Amino acid sequence: MDLLPHHHPVETAAAALPEPGTAKTIAPGLLWVRMPLPFALNHINIWLLEDDAGWTIVDTGVGSGKTKELWERIFAEHLGGKPVIRVIATHFHPDHIGLAGWLTERWNAQFHASLTEWLFGRMLSLETPEAMVATSLAFYREAGLDEAALAVMAERGNAYAKGVSRLPTSFNRLKEGDSLTIGGHDWRVITGGGHTPEHVCLHCPDRGVFIAGDQVLPRISPNISVWASEPEADPLDDFLRTLDRLRAIPDDSLVLPSHDTPFTGLHARLDALTAHHRDRLDETLAACREPSTVAQVTRIMFNRPLDPHQLVFAVGEALAHLNHLAHRGHLIRHIDAAGVLWFSRA
Ligand SMILES: [Zn+2]
């Protein structure tokens, strides 16, 4: 969620973006659709891959009536009379998987995802608001948020379930190293961690195209957060390791990210994301010169007003850096008598 400079965007002019409800051709049989989002991050990119039998859709948009309407326009005007045969979700976040159930039912299409992402989405969408709020409040209280912020958190209920229509009850599993043949080309599955546990990216060496999802974004760093379900997790370690592995993808690949615009210069982008988190780790360690709570470090790292949605991501991101330093032995976790978590220098 941090702003970083763009790396060689292929398209920059607003006029070059596909309008909502339309598709833009990136290459033969490869279409780009943008769906609006009700967040500060106001759109998601979706990719349509053509095969003889029909279309494969990568990611879906959030589960809303507005997104369904826009999909119907695309179906009517951009599929050349072919059906949708396959829906792939890169990961479980609502903007990516929100309409997977609706799309697969609408077209009787196959659904593909990694096991962890499908399970996570299913689990969260079925969680009761009471259980989710109770777990969240304990987590954010431990992080040192004040009562006013906790009251806003309690209002969120099950925010995940609100962003998805029901998720598919069966699926096809995608694993690291798998290949899908689409339009006569092999698309290799590369799974990554950090943003979510088993995020699916797709690489087509023949076409020189890398569908990155949220794993690599051109302008912002994807959110790397610790969540209430696993308070001592170290997702930053997973993320940095994934960035290293992605160097195996040729630097001249066309990268198709889920937000902003397609770009080239993958390796420079991997370097910039790595350097960004290394700087953030230095900043976090400096902030803990005095013992600090997660809320205090959040205020130093994100020195700007945050709405409740942004606060959730900011707290999670600050804790990701704190936990990473604790896992490496640079910081010590300590819970005080009031149940608040403190980090101090080892
Ligand atoms: Zn995401």
Residues whose N, C-alpha, C, O or C-beta is under 5 A from the ligand:
A	BS01	ZN	H93 D214
